[in-house]
Amino acid sequence: MAATPRFRTVPSADADPKHPVDETLPPLKMFTSGLQHVAAMYAGVVAPPMIVGPAVGLTATETAFLMGASLFTAGIATLLQTLGFWRVGARLPFVNGVSFAGVTPMIAIGKDRGHDGIAVIFGAIIVASLLGFVLAPYFCKLVRFFPPVVTGTVITLIGVSLLPVAFNWSQGGNAGADDHGSTTNITMAAVTLVIVLALRKLLRGFLQQIAILLGLVIGTLIAIPVGITDFGALGDADLVGFPTPFHFGAPQFEIAAIVSMCIVMLVCMTESTADMLALGKIVGRPADERTIEGGLRADTLGSAISPLFNGFMCSAFAQNIGLVAMTKVRSRFVVAAGGAILVVLGLVPVAASVIALVPLPVLGGAGIVLFGSVAASGIQTLAAAALEKGENALIVATAVGIGLIPIAAPDFYHAFPEDLLVVLDSGISTGCVVAILLNLAFNHLGRKPSTDTEAEVEFRESGRPKDPMELPVAH
C-alpha cells in the first residue's frame, strides 16, 4: 500500500508579525533617521543650560560643559525609554531631554551662587526624581481620565505651545541680538520651510522620510554664503571630553529647592503622560497603564542619574512626536540610535559642534512643520472624541482657551507667586489639568457606573446592528 503523503505546514510570514514600533531598520536608515531626531531636538536640549549657566554665574567654558553634559544625559534617558529594562521604559519611539519646565525655578534657586547654586539644583533634582520614581506606579493609574477629548486637547496644545519656539528660532533665537527678526533670518526660515515641503512632495520612500534632515542640510549650506552660519564653535571644541561626575561639587540639599523641583517633577510627569498617550495613538500602540508606568520610571530614573553627570531634569520632547507623525517611521530602535548619537555628542564635543552649525532660522523653518504636525495629530484625535455629545465641545473650548493664555498673554500671571508660575506658565500643564477636571465633572461625577464596553455603548446609541450576521431573520 502506498504511503500516505505527509504535508508539512509552512509557517506564514505573518503568523507573528512585529509591530512597527519593534522593527529594526537597515543600519544606514537607522542612523540617518536617528540623526534626524537629534537635529530636531538639539536646540531644545542645549537651550536650558545656555540659559541657566550664565544666570547662576558660570563662565562660558563651564556653560559649554553643561551643554555637553545635557546631551550625554539626554542620550542615557532616551535609551532608558526606548530599550528599557525590567519595568523601566515605555519602549516607544520616545525622546527624552532637558525639561524647559525647570528653567525658571532653577534660576531662582541658583542665581548668582556659582558652583554652590548648581550643587543645590542637582541635589533638589535627585530628591524630586527619586520621589517621582516611587510615585510612578500610582500616577500611571490616572490614564483612565485621559479619554480622546482630553488627549486630543493636550496634543493640540503641545503643538500650538511649541510653535512660538519655532517662530523665535526663525527670528534668530536671541531677542537681544541686533539681527533678531531681521529679513535675512526670517527669509532663511521661509526658504527652509519651502525646501522641506518640496522634498516631502517630490521625494518618495526613505528619502521622503528624512526630508526634515535633508532640508536642514540644504538650508545650512544656503546659509553659509548668507553669513548666518557660525563656525566658531567648531574651532573651539575639544576632540574628546567626558562629563566628569559632580564636576561642580557634591550635591547640596535645601528644603525650599527640593519642594520647588518636586512641583516641576509633577508637571513633567503630567506632560510625559499626555505625550505617551499622544505617541501611542500616532504609532498604533495605545499606551496603557503599564506603558505609562514604565515611561514615568524612565523619566524619573533618567532625571535621578542626570545630576551625577552634571545634567538637569529629563522629560519628554514633544517636537519629536511631530517628527514621528510626519515621517511615519515608528521604530523605537531608530530613536534609540538617536539616543546613542546624543551620548557620542556628549563625549565628543567636536561632533556636537557639527550639529550646532545648523543656524536657528533654518531650524525654525523646519520646526514650523514639525510642531504643526503635532497640533494636526491632536485635531485628528479630537475628530474622534464625539464633540457633539454632552459637554465635550465645552471641555475642549475651555481647556484650549486656558492653555493658550501663556502664549497669547505671557504676562497674564505676573502677579502670582513664582512657585505657581512653574505650572501656570506651561499651557500644556494648565490645559491638561483643566481638561481632566472638566471631563471628571461632566462625564464621570453623578454618572451611574456601566458594565457595558465602549463598543456596546456605541452600538446601543447608533441603533445599527453590530454585525451583519445579527440582522433579524425575516419570517
N, C-alpha and C positions, 0 to 999 in steps of 0.2 A: 504494500500500500504506500502510495506516495506520501511523503512527509508533508504535514501541514505547513504552509509558508508562514514564517514569522515576520511580523511587521514591527519595526522599531519606531516609536514615536519621537519625532524630532522636535525638541522644544522650540516654541515660537520665539522669535527675537523680541516680541512684545509681551512675553509672559511676565517678565518682571522689569518693566521699563523704569529707567531712572527718571526722577523728576528733574526738570531743567535746572533747579537750584543745586542739585547734587552732581551735575555733569561736569566733567573735566574737558577743557578745550585744548587744541594743539598749542604747543609752547609759545609760538610767536603770537598767536591770537590772545593767549592768556596774558602775556607780558604787555602787549600794546593796550589791551582793554583795561588791565590793571593800572597802567601808566595814565590812562585817560581819567580814571577815578582820582589818582593822585593830583593830576593837573587841576581837576575840578575843586579839590578841597585844600590845595596847598596854601592859598592866601588865607583861608579861614583858620588853618592850624597855626600859622606864624603870626597872625594879627594880634591875638591876646598877649603873647609875650612881648611883642613890639610895643604894646600899649602899657602893660604892667611894669616892664623893666625900667623904663625911664621914670615912671611915676613913683617907684619905691627908691629911686636913687642909684640904679645900676649904670655902669658905663656902657658904651656902645659894644665893646667886646663881650661884656657879661650878658648883655641883652641878646647878642648873636648866639651865645652859648645856650641861653634859654630857648631860643628858636630851634636850634638843633635838637635839644632835649625833647621839645614838644613833638617834633617829627618822629623821633625814636619811640616815645611812649605812645603816640597815636598808632604807630605800627603794631606795637605789642597789643594794645587794646583791640585793634581791628582783627588781629589773628585770634585773640580770645573769642571774639564774636563769631567769626566765620568758621573756624575749625573747632574750637571748643574742646572741653574735656569734662567728664563726669556730668554734672548738671549746670555747667557754666557755658554760656554761649547760645545765642539764638539760632546759630547755624543757618543764617540767611545772608544774602549779599549786603551786609550791614556795616557801614563805615563808622568808625569812632575817631574822635579828635577832641581837641581842647574846646571846652564849652564856653561860649560867649556869656552865658548867664552869670558866670563867676567873676567877670572882669570888674564890674563896679564895686562889689564887696571886697575883692582882693586889693583894689587900690585903696579903699577905705582902711583896710587892715594894715597894709604895709607902707603907706605913703611916707616918703622921706625917711624910712627906717633902714634902708640899705639891706645888708645881708640878714640882719635880725628880722626885718619885715618879711623877707622871703621865707625864713625859717618858721615864723609864726603862721604864714599862709600854708606852708607844707604840712605843719602839724595839724592844723584845722582840717585840711583836706583828708588826711589819713584817718582821723577820727570819724568824720562825716561819712567817708566811703565805707568804713567797716560797719558802721551802723546801717548804712544803706544795704550792704550785703546781707545783714541779718534780717532786714525788713523785706527783702525781695520776695520770699515765698508768700507773704501776706499781701503785699502791694499788687502782685500779679492777679489776685482774685478779683480785682476791680474790672477785669476785662469784660464782664457781662454788662457793665454800664457803658460800654463803647459800641452801641449799635451803629448802623450806617449813618444815621442822622448826626451822630457825634463824630465819628471818624471822618466822614466827608467834610464836616465843618472844619475840623482840625487840620486835615490835609490841605484844604483850600487856604487856610490861614498860614500854614507853613510856607506854601508857595508865595503868597502875597507878601508875607513878612520878610521873605528873603529877597524880593525884587529890589527894595531900596539898597541892599548891599551891592547888587549888580549895577544899579544906577550910580552909586558912589564910585565903584571901580571904573565905570565908564567915564567919569569926570576926572579920574586920576588917582582917587583913593585918599589923598591928603588934602583936607579942606584948607590947610594953611599954606599950601604951595601956590606959587604965582600962576601956574598953568592949570589950576583946578577948574574944571568946567570949560576949558578952552575948546575952541572949534576943532583943534587938532586932535585932542583926546576923544571928544565925542564922535568925530568923523571916523577915527580908528575903530571905535566900538561898533559903529554902524557898519563899517566895511567888514569887520569880523562876523557880525551877525548875518550879513548878506552871504558871506562865504559859507558859513555853516549851513544856512538854509539851502543854498545852491548845491552843496555837496550832498545833503540829505535827499535832494530831488534827483540829482543826476547819477549818483553812485548806487551800486547795488551790493548786496551781500555784506561781507565783512567790512569792506571799505565804508559802506554806509553806516555801519555800527560805530566806527571810530571817527565819524565826521567831526565831532567836537574836538578830538585831539588833532586831526588834520587842520581844522580851522584855526586852532591855537598856534600850530606851527607856521602856517601860511601868514597868519596875522602878525606873528612875531617877526618873520622875515620882512614883511612890508614895513613894519615899524622901525626897522634898523635905519634905512635912509631917511625916514621921517624924523628920527632923532629922539625917540622916546624909549629906546631900549638901553638899559643901564648895564654895562659890562663890569662895573666897579666891584660888585660882589664876587664875580668870578675870579678876578685877580687877587683879591684879599683872602679868599677861602683857603683853609688848610686842606691837605690831601686826605688826612685821616684824623679823626678826633672822637674820643669816646666820652659820653656824658658821665663824668666821674660821680659815683654815688655821694649824695649830700655835699655837693660842691660848695654850697653856701653855708654849711654848718648843719649840726644836728637839728631836727625839727623841734620847735618850741610849741607849748600848748597853753593857749589862753581861752578862757571860757567864752568871752564875747565873740572871739573869732570863730570858735567851734560852732556856736549857735548860728552865726551868720552863714557859715558854709553848710550846715545841716539844712537850712532853708534852701540854699542853692541846690543841694543834692536832691531834695524832694521835687524841685522844679525840673531838674534834669531827668529824674525818673518818670515824671509825668510826660515830658516831651518824648522821651525814649519809648514809652508805652504807646503813645499816639503814632510815633514813627514806625514802630514794629507792626502795628495794625495796618498802617498805610502800605508798607512794603510787602506785607503778607498778601494783601489784595492784589498788588501790582504783579507779583511773581506767581500768583496762583497757588500759594500755600498759606492759607489763613493762619495767623498767629494765635495759638491757643494759650491757655494759662501756663503750660509747661514751657512753651517757647518764650513767652514774655518773662517768666521767672529766670530762665537761662540767660536771656538778653540783659536783664537788670543785674544779674550776678556778674556778667562780663563787664558791664558798665562800671559797677562799683568796685570790682576787683582790679580792673584796669586803672581806676582812679586811685585806689589804695597803693598800687605799685608805682604809679607815676611819680610821686614826690621823691621816691628813692633815687630816681634818675633825673631829678630836677624838672619834672613836668607837672602840669596842672591837672585839674579835674577833667575827665574824659566823658563825652556823651555822644549821642547820635549826630551825624551830619546829614541834614535833610537834603542838601543840594545833591548828594549822591543818589538819593532816592529818585530825583528827577532824571539823573543820568540813566539809571536802570529802566525807568519808564520810557525814556526816549530811545535807547539803543536796543531794548528787548533782550539784552544779554543778562540772564538771570542767575548764572552760575556763581555760587558763593566762593568758589575757588579763584575766580577772577579777582574778586575783592580781596581774597587772602593774598594773591600775588601783589595787589596794591599795598597791602599791609607790609609785605616783605620789602617792597621798594621803599616804603617810608622808613623802615628800620635801617636800610642801607643809607638812605639820605641822611639819617641822624648820625650815622657812623662815618660818613664820607662827606664832609661839608662842601667840598668842591662839586660833588654830584648834586647836592641840594641847590647850589647856586645856579646850576644849569636850568633847573626848573624855574628858579627865580627870575630868569631872563625874560619870561613872558610878562609884558607890560600889563599893568592893571586895566587900562582901557580895552585891551584885547580880551582879557579875561572877563571884563564886564559885558562885552558884546555876546560872548558865548553864554555867560551867566543868565542873560535875559531868557534864552531858550531853555536852559536847564531849570531855572526856578519857575518859569511859566509852565513847564511840563508838570511840575508838582501840583500847582494850582489846578491845572486841567484834570489831573487824576482825581483831585478832590471833588471837582464838579461832576465828574463821571460817577463817583461814588454817591453823591447826593442825588443823582438822577434815579438811583435805585433805592432811595430812602423813603419812598412813599410820602412825599411832602404834601400830598393832597389829603392825607389822613390826619385827623386830630389837630394837634398844635405843632406838628413837626416843622412847618414853614416858619412859625413864630420862633421856635427854638433856634433855627438856623439864622434868621434875621437878627435876633438879639445877640447871639454868640459872635457872629461875624462883625456886627456893629461895635461891640465892646472890644473884640480882638483887634480891630483896626485903629483904636484910639492911639496906641503908642506910635503908629505910623503916621496917621493923619494929623495928630496934635501931640508931638513929642513932649511938650511941657505941661501936659494936662494934669499930671500927678505931682507937679513940682513941690507942692506944699506937704506931701505925705512923708512919713518917716523913711529914712534910707533903707531900713530892713524890708519894708513893704515894697519898695521900688524894685527889689530883686524879682518879685512876681509881677507887679503891675506893669513894669516896663517891657515885659515879654508878652506880646499879643497872642502868641501861641498858648502860653500858660493860662492867661486870663480867659481867652476864648474857650479853651478846653474845659476849664473849671465851670464856666457859665453853661456850656453845652451839657455837661454831665448833670449839673444841678437842675437845669430846666427839664432835661429828659427824665430825671427822677420825679420831679414834681408833676409833670403832665402824663408820663407814660408808665409810672410804677406806683406812686403813692395813691392809695384809695382803690387800686385795682385788685380784683379777686385773682388769686393765683390760678393759672390754667395749666392743665396737664397736656394740652394739645401741642403738637410740634408746630414749628413755623409753617411748614408745608401744609399741614391740616387746616391751620387758620386761614391761609391764603386760599385753599380750596373751598372752604366753607363760605368765605366772603365773596369769592368770584362767582359762585353759582354754576360753575362748569364741572363736568366730570374730570376726575383726576387722571383717568387713564381710559383710552378708547375702549378697552375690554370691559369697562364698568358701565357702558351705556345700557340703559334699561332694555330688556328684551321685549319686542313687540309681540303681542298675543293676537 
